[in-house]
Amino acid sequence: MPSFTSLFNTYNWNAIVADIYNKTHTDVERALAKKTRDLDDFKALISPAAKPYLEHMAQLSNQLTKKRFGNTMQMYAPLYLSNECQNICTYCGFSLTNKIPRRTLSDSEILKEAAFLKNKGYDHILLVTGEANNTVGVDYIKNAIAILNKTFANITIEVQPLDHEDYRLLIENGLYAVLVYQETYHKDEYKKHHPKGKKSNFEYRLETPDRLGEAGVHKIGLGALFGLEDWRADSFFTALHLKYLQKTYWQTKYSISFPRLRPHSGGLEPKVVMEDADLAQLICAYRLLDEDVELSLSTRESETFRNHIINLGITSISAESKTNPGGYVVEPQSLEQFEISDDRSTESITDLLKEKGFEVVWKDWEAFSIG
């Protein structure tokens, strides 16, 4: 089985950081002048040298996004099934060390939450759990997919990394896509933030997209949690990972998400602050690197930022999200995984999108002919 680890191990974190920060205005202008761009161009576009070119990058990003996706914006909603977790993660409200009430939804509770989201119009949902194999393992996830398949067109999961055969089983039972964030590609820093639990295995998590590709999943979502390490280096390694996967599993679709560290129970402060302008630059850089990759933005981001960034390359957003199990109907006051920033209703977001000329898409792209 092929593995991204072999390629990853040929790169040096510090060398990548130095290369990015040594990029010049000439490198940026050369990258902007191209019709197709490689990873070296991407390093230039995320470098400090590219900051004065943000407006130009934004214009190009908007043009490429409209060319590929038209004036459409996909809507999705997370459905948190459980906050039980066996891992210690310094940045997460569900961490094992946090003394919080733990909750896992029953079948009837899952259906109540699903009915709320379906009534809002959603046909694409993201199922989220903590990483507790004995409680919310493969059997639980398989059952959740089975009872929701009749309600929603597309079901994506963001759960613990699984083995190849487990993914095959879930795909056979209706799983559509999987989000798996490396959190940070800095191996030593990763260990500091994941000292206990299955998630502490850096290589196993790094190779999860390979297992997904081998299993034949329709779409894989990648990303890093910005705030744990240098966002530019983590973004380069995410892009490297993306390009490797596209070449190796060319029939699979891909998406990139941009989570920034948010307040939670436990309160880790970001090591590196990513400003709004930095995130805008990064989103545009991804679009200039790859006009086909889907770019997703969650309610972690502020209302003001989301209002402006949706025109610059984003193709998928969430709305009215709850990051606690039962948060929509069953138990609204249970502990959140992290605090959201944009708490506007689904109706408010869809009205905004329509005002900006977007067609709101409730299913994933497979049901539409785009491009």
Beta strands, then each sheet from edge to edge (+ up, - down):
strand 1: 72-80
strand 2: 124-128
strand 3: 154-158
strand 4: 177-179
strand 5: 219-222
strand 6: 253-257
strand 7: 294-297
strand 8: 316-318
strand 9: 359-361
sheet 1: 9+ 1+ 2+ 3+ 4+ 5+ 6+ 7+ 8+
end
